[in-house]
Amino acid sequence: MPINRELIIPLGDLVNHEGNMYELTNAAIHRAEQISVAGSDDLDKNRGKIVSTALEEIISKKVEYEYQK
C-alpha cells in the first residue's frame, strides 16, 4: 500500500510565521482542546487531525487569540 505523504501540518506557514512561537504554541494547545470538545468544520479537510486543524485555523487567522499574562 503506498504511503500518502501529503503534509497535514502547515509547515510552510509555520516557518514563515512572524509572531511569537511560544504564543502560537499555547494558542494551538488551547484551540486543539476546544476542537476536541466542540469540533470544527475543518476537521474533515485535515483528516480528523486536531492539532493540524488548530494550527491552520490560527495561522490563517480564522481563529484569533490573545495572549494574557
TASULCOR-V557034 format. One record per residue. N is the residue number from 1. RES is the residue in one small letter. PSI is psi in radians with two decimals (NA if undefined). Layout:
n,res,psi
N,RES,PSI
N,RES,PSI
//
This chain:
n,res,psi
1,m,2.23
2,p,2.58
3,i,2.26
4,n,1.96
5,r,0.30
6,e,2.23
7,l,2.33
8,i,-0.78
9,i,2.29
10,p,1.33
11,l,-0.74
12,g,-0.72
13,d,-0.61
14,l,-0.77
15,v,-0.67
16,n,-0.03
17,h,2.20
18,e,-0.12
19,g,-3.05
20,n,2.12
21,m,-0.53
22,y,-0.80
23,e,-0.75
24,l,-0.75
25,t,-0.81
26,n,-0.71
27,a,-0.72
28,a,-0.68
29,i,-0.83
30,h,-0.68
31,r,-0.69
32,a,-0.67
33,e,-0.74
34,q,-0.77
35,i,-0.68
36,s,-0.47
37,v,-0.84
38,a,-0.27
39,g,3.12
40,s,2.56
41,d,-0.36
42,d,-0.07
43,l,-0.71
44,d,-0.72
45,k,-0.57
46,n,0.36
47,r,0.68
48,g,0.14
49,k,1.89
50,i,-0.82
51,v,-0.73
52,s,-0.72
53,t,-0.77
54,a,-0.82
55,l,-0.79
56,e,-0.75
57,e,-0.66
58,i,-0.81
59,i,-0.66
60,s,-0.05
61,k,0.40
62,k,-0.59
63,v,2.24
64,e,2.68
65,y,2.79
66,e,2.21
67,y,2.18
68,q,2.28
69,k,NA
//
